[in-house]
Amino acid sequence: MALRPEARAVLEQLLTSTPHAQALRRAQGFLGLAEGERPPAGARRLRVTRQTVYTWGSCVVYHRPGQLLQGVTPGGRRGRPRTGHGVRAPLIAQGIDGAPRVLGERLPVWTTS
């Protein structure tokens, strides 16, 4: 995989300035691929799957140098939002005052403080 000089400069600067471990590993993976490291070896070195390294490599290919940071740094999550966000705490508070058996549990009392 060949990196353009601008992309290499962005990644090398990211190695010394990012506070995100995920972005650091991705930058290390990109640079390793650019230096001729095989994806399985890079995966072992960075302790990720081989498919992850291949995905990182395709990410560099499709981003322009000005947009490369968007592909490397963690951003907003995509996909389905977490379930139960803000719902569980009121349910726990409501049920904790009652007996567990009323809620279908086998224990006669709650076992945690």
Order of alpha helices (4+ residues) and beta strands (2+ residues): alpha-alpha-alpha-alpha-alpha-alpha
